Amino acid sequence: MTSEIVIIGGGVIGLAIAIELKLRGTHVTVLCRDFCAAATHAAAGMLAPDAENIPNEAMRSLCWRSRALYPDWTHKLEELTGLNTDYWPCGILAPVYEESRGVREKEAGEQELLSTSPLPPYPSAPLSLRPSASEESPAYWLDKEAIHQYQPGLGAEVAGGWWYPEDAQVDNRALAHVLWTAAESLGVELRQGITVEAIRQQQGQVIGVQTNAGVIRAAHYVLATGAWSNELLPLPVCPRKGQMLSVQVPELPELPLQRVLFGQDIYIVPRRDRAASLKEKRSLVIGATVEDVGFTPHNTPKGIQTLLQAAIRLYPQLQDYPIQEFWWGFRPATPDELPILGTSHCKNLTLATGHYRNGILLAPITAALIADLICQQKFDPLLSNFHYSRFHAQLSTNTSMLTHSANFSNGHRPTISSQDSARAKRPATANSTQDSALTIAGKTFQSRLLTGTGKYRSIEEMQQSVAASDCQIVTVAVRRVQTKAPGHEGLAEALDWTKIWMLPNTAGCQTAEEAIRVARLGREMAKLLGQEDNNFVKLEVIPDLKYLLPDPIGTLQAAEQLVKEGFAVLPYINADPMLAKRLEDVGCATVMPLASPIGSGQGLKTTANIQIIIENATVPVVVDAGIASPSQAAEAMELGADALLINSAIALAQNPEAMARAMNLATVAGRLAYLAGRMPIKDYASPSSPLTGTITS
């Protein structure tokens, strides 16, 4: 059993897992960047698998099982802390308007229509929750007369609705406070203000996490960072912003609303008096917008107006209640809106993220399943439906989580072997010239020639040259595509991006700040062309407009930031061995020293320094800029360079297509010559034919 576990993320999922693991005898540390920023604090606390009519069978089963755990789970937490979670099995009422009644009935599927049946009484005691997810949850249809009798104060347009007696709610903020207190009381090490910057990996293992407080190591790790998960691993998790507000309920003998209202694009959640220490009055929580705006903060007039209009239509009397609070948060959404749970590509890293709208609901079942998996290697069959590998059909198999450059920060890249190394050694025997493929940030390429898209006389010449070069990586100037510079107008359609890997570059940027901004745009550009997992960027920071020499300080500054943001950084640099080493140390995927000034055609003017860089580097060395002829290309490869980037020499040739083919052959020949190992240089002649056995007079 693992005894030392680090959980990355201090929201409801991370804390629930930490408590469960601690109760099973493990030593647990939780790394939390900002406790109050987690989606936990921005939720409404609905436990609503029935009201939400979850279409996915596995997800529905997972939610039902978690809801069934809630009474005992919250009771256990309350006993540990002496605090109240305000778990309330109040049921959920889903009113519908006449125009959407048929749709809602259809969504309910096989649920029985009971418009003429007696209404179930409102439960004054906790409901007896179903012990197994295999049974159907009860649901009751209420016609117009029945629903208005059952819940006075509904809008006149409400034509009926569904009553889901087993759905419930919990006060999410109270729950967050209880979870944190319970973890503290159990001895979980809670480290607030810790930002994890990178996950270090080696040989299929996590060997530590790089944080703002240094490297933290453990035997096992759990990723539970919600909407921020993609900053550490290339998981398809993105933020979905939700705006919310609350209104204060007048002081009446009892709450006018005694059940959650789950309406059309709106929900209203009643809150009872909470613990006096939290100083909360009775209120109605109103939510929530669903906005695909990244991590854009703040409430907006449009968002709040949309919520208020929908809420007043559903429950008109709240229009006179005083507004209490506005807030927003970020749900962790996946493409199929299902969580990512279970094992990962690293055997000591477990994933628990992407819970989208159901993080509060799924906390107890997630904690139990993950603890079983880590402590007992017990794999619940249900987990197979939520494994990260389900997205592999949409992602390149060569660019899995292992390729994410954020994981290789501070020089910790995947272990390099003689089979997959970009820095392959010469063969052990003179008769073997078998080569490995070029590997950059974990992604494998057969061609060692990279080409560009600029300076061609026409799009057609560029297309023909790229094809003739047999290259698999093509660099694209992001700014020129944005501004539709001559020769870049139809670039998106000109190449087959399912076969060619785009290398966005920051050409034209004079400062680190500019380069970082353009790199981010380049990543989005690659996504628009279907390369969702492309995190590559060729980094150029060039303030010198005459000689076009890169700025070493600006390049290093930009590289450090981009690596932290998950980019595979390929920096264009002067042939400076010390700078190359520094860039490798901060986690760059390659180094790209210039042979001579860009576009000059002067050939190899920095041979001695390039040799030193090649000798010391453990990442691929790509010679970039200045090469004008195939002989120079071959010479650079003979030095031991892993690849070449050639643009001007091809684009400005009289016959670009023929030159592209020649550069390809030169690159292959130079690589083969390097692997073969050249003969030694001597100060004297050595005959090629032996002198023994010759006929003499």
N, C-alpha and C positions, 0 to 999 in steps of 0.2 A: 504494500500500500504506500502510495506517495505521501511523504511527510511534509514536504515544503511546496506550497502552491502560491503562485502570484496570480491575482485576478486583475486584469486591466479593465477598469471601468467601475465606478461607484454608484451606478443607478440601481433601480429595483432589481434588475436581473443579476448584476454583479454581487450585490449585497445578499440576495436570497441564496445564491450559490455559495457564497462565503460562509454563511451561517450553517447551511446544510453540511458543508465539508468540515467545518469546525466541530459540529456535533458528532461527526464520525471519527474524530480524533486526529485530524490533520492540523498542521501549522499553516495558517493562511494569512497572506498580506493582500490588501486591496489598495490599488493605486488609483487615486481619484483626482482628476484635474480640477473640477469645480462641481461640488455636490449639488448645488442649486441649479446648475445648467442642464442637468440630465432631463430627459423627456419625462421622467417620473413626476417632477414637480409641475409639469405643464399639462398633465392629463386630467381626465374627469373621473377616473376610477370606476368606470362601468365594467361590469363582468357580464358581457352580453353576447355569448356565442349564438343564442337563439334569435335575439332581436336583429343581429347583424346578418342572419341567414347566410352563413358562411358556406359557399358552394363546394369547396374542396373537402372531400370526405376525411382525409387524414388530418387536416387542420381542424375540422369540426370535432373529430375525436379527441385531438390534443386539448382543445379548448374545454370540452366537456369534462375531461379528466381533471384538468386544472381547477375548474370551477367547483368540482366535487371535493377537492382538497381544501378549499378556502376556509370553511368553518373551523376545522381542526388546526390548520396552519396559522390562522390569525389568533386563535385561542392560545396556541403555544407561544407565539410572539408576545402576546399581552401578558402571559404568565412570567415570561423571562424579564420583562421590562416594567411591569406595572402600569403600562400606558395603553391607551385605547386606539385601535386602528379604525374604529367606526365601520367595521364590516356590517352591512345592512342588507339582508335578503329581501329587499322591498319589491322585487319583480319589476319588469319593464313593460310599459304600455307603448305600442307602436301605432299611433293614429295614422290614418291615411285620408287623403282628400278624394273627392269623387273622381277626379281625372286620373288618379293613379291607383284606384282601388283594385282594378283588374290585374295590374302589374304586380301589386303586392301579394294578391292572392296566389298568383302564379308562382312567385318566388317562394312562397311558403310550401309549395309542392304538395306532399301527401299529408300535411297537417290537417287534422279534422276540422271542418267548419261546424261551429257550435252556436250559431246565432240564435237558435231557439232553445238552447240548453240553459239551465240555471247558471248564474255567474258564480265562480268560485269565490269564497269569502276572502277579503284581504287578510293575509296572514299576520297575526300579531306575534307569533313565535317563529323562530327560524324554520325554514322549510326543511323537510327531510330530503336532502340531495341524493340523487341517484348514485349508487356506488360504482356503476359501470357505464362506460361510454357506449356500450352496445345497445342500450335501450334508447328509444326516442324520448326527447323532452316534450312534455305536454305544452300545447299551445291552444288558445281559445280565440275564436273569432267573435267579436262584439259588433253588432250592427249599430246604426247611428243612435238609436234611442238608448241602447244598452251602454254604449261607451260614454255618452254624456251623463248618464246616471252614475256610472262607475267612477268617472273623474269629472266632477263639476269644473267649469271654467275653461273648458276647451273652446277653441275657435269655432264659429258657426259653420265653417266650411268642412270641418271634420265629418266624414261620412261613415266612419267605422274604424276598426283597428284590431290588432292582435294583442292578446295578453299573454306574456311569457312569465309564468310565476316562478320559474327556477332561476331566472337571471337576477343579478344582484348588483351591489356597488360596494366600494370601499373608499374611504377618504384617502386619496393618493398621497397627499402631503403628510397626513398623519402616519400613513404606512411607511413613507420614506424615513420619517423621524424615528419610528419604532424600529425599523430595520437597522438603522445606523446605531441606535442605542443598544439593541440586542447584540449586534456584532461586537460592539465595545465591551459589553458585559461578559461576553463569552471569551474574550481575549484575542479576537481577530485584530491584527495590526492594520489600522486604518491610516493611510498616508494621504492626507489632503494636500492639494496644490502641486501634485506630481504630474507632469506632462510627459507621456511616453512619446518619444520622437522616432523611434525605430525598433524593430524586432530583429535581433541578430540571429542568423541561422548558419548552421554548418552541418553538412552531411545529414540532412533531414531531421535536424534537432534544433530547437531554440536554445541558444547558449547564453541568452541574456536579453534584457530590454534596455535600450539607451533612453535615459530620461534627463530632464533638466537638473536632476540631483545626482547624476552619474549612472553607472551601469548597475542594474539590479538583477540578480540571478536567483533561480529556483530550480527545483526538479521538474515542475510542471507549470504550465501557464494556461490561463483561460482568457480569451478575448471576448469582452462584453462591453464594447464601447459604443454600441448603438449607432446613431447616425454618423458618427465619426470613424467608423471601422475602416472605411476605404482609405483613410489617411495612413494606415499602417499596413494593410494588406489589400491587394486588388480584388476585394470582394465586391459584388454588385449591390452595394448598399449605398443609398443616397438619401439626403434629408428631404422630408416633406413637411413644410412649415404648416403649423396650425395656430390660428389666433383664437383666443377665448376671452370671456369676460364673466363676471359674476354680478348679480344684483342682490341687494339685501332684502330679506323678507320682513314685512312688518311684524311687530310683536303681537302675535295672536295666541290664543290658547294652544293651538296646534298648527303644524305646517299645513298650508292650504293644498300643497302638492305632496302626496305621500308615496309616489312612485316615480321612477325615471320615465320621461317622455322621449321616445326615440322616433322623431318625425322625419319628414322629407328634407334632407340636407341640413338637419339641425337636431340637437338633443338638448334636453334640459334636465339637469340632475339636482334634486333637492338635497341640501345638506342640513342635517340636524345640528343642535348645539354640540360643539366639540369641547374637549377638555379645557377647563378654565385656563390652564397654563399656556394654551395656544391662542387664547383671546380671540376666538372666532365666533361670530354670530351666525344665526341661521341665514342661509343664502340659497340662491339658485345659480348653478354653474351652467353657462351657455357655451356651446361649442359646436363644431370647430371647423374652421376653413381647412382646405387641403390645397396647398400651393407648392408648385414645383419651381422654387426660386432660390435653390441652394441654401446657403446659410445667411440669407438676407434677414437682418433682425427687425424688431419693432412691430408694433401694431400699426395698422393703416386705417384711415377713414372708410375706405371701400370695404375692407374685411369686416370691420366692426358693424358697419351699416348692413351688410349682407346678413350677418348673424342676427342682429336685432330685428330686422324685417321678418325673417323666417320664424324667430322665436315669438314675436308678437302675434303673428298669424296663427301659430299653434296654441299659444296660451296668452290671450290678450291682456289679462290683468297685470302681467309683469311690466307693462309699459309705464306704469306709475311707480314702480319700485326704484329706489335710489341705486345708481351704479356704484358698485363696491370696488372693483379692480379690473384691470385689463392685463393680459399677458400673452406670451407666445412660446412655442417650443418646436422642436424638430423631431418628427417621427423617423425611425430608421426603416426605409422602404426598400424592398427587393423587387426585381421585375415581376415576380409572380405573387408578391405580397405575402409570402410565407417566410417564416424565420429560417435562419441558418444555424443548425444545431449539430453537435457531434464532433467527430474526429476531423483532423485537417491533414495537410500535406506533411506536417511535422508530427512525429509520434508523441511528442510531449506538449502539444498545443491543441487545446479544445476550443471550439467555436460556440458562442451563444449570443447571437446578434440578429438584427433584421426583423424584430418582432412587430414592426409597423404600428398598427393601432391597438395591439393586444399585449403590450409589455406587462402591464399591471396584471391582467388576467392570467397570463402564462407564467408568472414568476414562480409559483410553487411547483408546477410540474417541470419547468425547466431546471430548477434547483435539484429536484429529485433525480431526474434522468441524467443530468451531467455528473452529479455526485456518484451515482451508480456506475457510470462509465469510467470515471477516474479512479474511484476507490476499489471497485470490484471487477472492472473490465466487463461489466454487465451491459450488453447492448440491447436496448428495447427495440423491437422490430419497427416501431412507429418512427424511430429516428431516421430510418433510411429514406423517408419521404422529405426530410429536411436537410440532407447532406449537401454540402457546397458543390459537390461534383455534378449536381443536376444542371448547373449552368454551363457545363463543359461543351455542350452542343452549340452554345452561342459564342463561346470563347475559343481562341486558338489554343490547341493543346500544348503548343510550345511556349505559351506565355501564361502559365499558371501562376499561382501565388509565389512560386519560387523566383519569378522574374522581377518582382517588384523591388525597385532599387532602394526603397525606404528600408527594406530588410537588411541591406548590406551596408548600412551607414558605418562610417568610421573604419572603413577598410575590411569589414567582415562580409565577404562574399561567399557564395557556395564553394565548398572545397573543390579544388581543381585537380583532375586526374589526367593521366596520359591519354585517356580515351576522349574526354570532352573538353580539354583545355584549349582556350584560344591562344595561350602561350605554350603551345606544344613544343616539346624538345625534339631535337633531331632523332631519327630512328636509332635504335640500339645496334642494329646491324647494317652494314654497308649495302646489303642487298634489299633492304626494305625502305620504300619511300611512301608507305601508306600514310595519308594525311588525315587529320581530324577536321571536322567542320569548324567554321568560325562561330564562336559563341559570345554573344554580347548580352550581359545582364540575364543570362539563362536562356535566351532565345537563340536558336541555331540557324545558321545560313550556310548554304553550300558555296556561294560566290564570295570572293574576297575583294571584289571591286565594287565600290560605292560610287554612284554618279549623281549629278545634279540636274536641275531643270532650267537653269538660267542661261542667258546669252545666245540661245539658239535663234536662227533666222526665222523659224516657224515652228508651230506645234508639231507639224508632221515630221520635221527633222528630229525633234526631240523624241518623239515616239519611236522612230526608226532606230535612233542611236541607243535608246534604253534597251530596246529589244536585242540589238546586235551585241551589246555589252554583256548580256546574260546576268546583269546585276539583279540583286534581290532587295537592295535598299536604295531608295532615291531620296535625296534631300530636297526640301521645299522651303523657300523663304516665306514665312508666315505673313510678313508685312506686305510683300509683293502680291500675294494672293488676295489679301484683304483690300488692297487698293486697286486690284485688277490692273497691275502694271503690264506693259506690253510683253506678250509671250506667256502671261500667266492667267489670261481671261478664262480659258476653258480647261485649266489644269485638272480640276476635279474629275472631269469626264474623260480626259485624254489618256489616262493610264488605268490599268486593271488593278485596283487596290486590294483585290482578293489574292493577288499573286505577288505584289510588290509592297514592301514594308515602308511606310512613310517615315522619313526622318525630318520632322519640322525643325527649322533652324531660326535663330534669332538675328539673322542678318539685318544690319541697319541700326542695331541698338548700340548706343554709346555709353550707357551706364548699366550697372547691375540691376537697378530697379526696373529699367526699361526691359531688360532681357528677361527678368522674372515674369513680368506682365505678359510679354509676347509668348513666352514658353507656355503659360497657362492657356493662352488663346490657341496655340498650336495643338495642345492636347485635345481641346474641344474640336478643332478642325479635323483631327484624325478620327474622332468619334463620329462626326458627321459623315465621314466616308466609310463608316462601317468597322473601323478598327477600335472597338470599344476598349480593348485592353492595351492600347498603345500608349506607353508612358515615356517614350524616347524623346530626347531633344538634343539637337546639336547646339551647343552654347557658344555664341559669339558676342563678345563685348569689345567693340572697336571704336574708340573715340578719335583715333588717328586717321583722318580722311585722306591724307596724302599717300602714306605707305601702307595703310590698312593693317597695321600691326595690332594684335590683340592686347588688351589691358590686363596684365596678370593679376592685379589686386581686385579689380572689378569682377574678373572671371572667377576667382576663388570665392569671393563673397556671394556671387549669384549661385555658384555650384553648391555651396553649403546649404543655402535656403532651398534650392530646387530638390536636392536629395532628401531634405526633411519633408518636402511635400510629395514625395513618392515618385519623382522622375528618375529615369535612367539617363544620366547626364553624360554626353559625349562632348567634352570641352575642346575647342579650337585654341591652341596655345603656341607661343614661341617655343622653339626647341630648347626648353629650359628643364634640365633633369630634376632640379629641386622643386620647381613648380609642379612638374608632372607627379612627383611623389606626394606632394601635399594634396593634390586633387584626388589622387588614388586614396589617400588616407581619409578624406571626407566622404568617400563612397561613390565617386564617379565610376561609370560603367566602362569607360575607355579613357585614353588620353590621345589627342590628335595634334601632334607637333607639325609645324609647317616645314616644308623642305626649302622654300624660299618665299618671298612675299606673294600673297595671293594674286593670281592672274598674271604674274610676271613671266612665267615660262622659263625661268632661270635654271630650273632643275634642282639637283641636290646640292645646296650650299651649307647645310647644317648636318652633314653626315656624322661627324664625331659625336655631337650631342645626341642625335637620334640613336646612335649605337648605345650610348650610356642609358638612355631612357628605356630602350628595349631590354638591355641587360638587367635593369632593376625592377621593371614593371611586372606585376602579376595580373594585370588587366590587359585586354587587347590594346596594341599600339597601332593607330591608324594614321599613316602619313598623309597629310592634307595640305594642299596648296603648293604651287610652283612647278609641278611636274608637267613637262611639255611633250615628251616623246615616249614611245613604248620602251626604248632602251633605258630611260630614266625610271620608268615604272618598274621594270625588271630589276634594276639596281637597288631600288628601295626595298623590294621584296626579298632580294638576296641578303640584305642586312638583317633580316629576321622580322620585319614589320608583319603584323597580322593581316593588314588590309590597307587599301589605298582609297582615297576619295579624290576623284578626278572630274572636273567639270569643264573649265575653260579650254583645256587642251583638246577636248572632244568637240565642244560646241563651236569653237572658232576655227576648226580645221576646214580645209576646202571640201572635204568629204567626211562629215561628222560620223555617218554610219560606219564607214570603213575604219575610221580612227577608233571608234568605240570597240569594234571587233579586235583591232590590233592591241588596244589597251587590255582587253580581256585576256588575250593570248599571252601578253607580256606579264600580266599579273600571275597567271598560272605557271608560266615558265620560271619566273623569279622565285615563286614559292617552292616549286619542285627543286630548283637549284639549291635553295637554302636547306631543304630537307636532305638533299643528296650529300651536302658537305663538300665544299670546294677543295681542291688540292692545296697543299701548303705552298707558300711563296718562298723561294730560295734566292740567294745571292749569286748562284752559279747555275750553269746549264746542267740538265740531266737528260740524257738521250732517251727517246721514247722506245728505241729498240735495244735489246740487251747486247753487250759486247762479247759475251761468252759464246763459243760455238761458231765464231766467224771464220771464214776461210782466208788464210794468209799465205803468201808465197814463201 
